[in-house]
Amino acid sequence: MPAKEISSTKKLRGEQLKLSKKVRSDLNELRSELRKLSKEVARVRGAAQTEWVQRSEELRSELGSALKRSKELRSKLLKPRIDDDDAPEWTKEDFARADLYHGDKLIRRGRPPSDNPKQALKLRIDPDVVEHFRATGPGWQTRINAALRRAAKLPMRKAG
């Protein structure tokens, strides 16, 4: 090998050695920074976890006291059970309002069911027609029924 090539090879190796030392140094610095960051992350994570545990204990305590208050309120609101022996005697008015049974069957009071009851159905009507009848106030559906009876030339039905 010529002398020029040897000297340039030595220079190259020297530069490579300097570069590898620099790279090693930079890597060591990065490792050191990474360790610091890892420790910081662990510290922050531990602090956050501690804070979370404290907050959950506070919430658990608040929930417990809220449950206790609700039980107290509930016990105040609930009336004490009345003993059957303490019940007042029935009057004639009480008996008049009582349900009547014939055997096991309840005898209903009031208006008897119709023999020919009206049918509930879904009917699609133009909005302006519905608004017109609704504007006339309560009983608008009955008025629609009457208008349909007139249009169909059916006799008017008597109430009952």
DAVENUR-V517920 format. One record per run of one state. SS is the DSSP state (a for helix, b for strand, c for the rest). FROM is the first residue (numbers start at 1). LEN is the number of residues. If there is no record, write none. Layout:
{{SS:FROM:LEN} {SS:FROM:LEN}}
//
This chain:
{{c:1:2} {a:3:75} {c:78:6} {a:84:3} {c:87:5} {a:92:6} {c:98:2} {b:100:3} {c:103:2} {b:105:3} {c:108:19} {a:127:9} {c:136:4} {a:140:12} {c:152:9}}
//
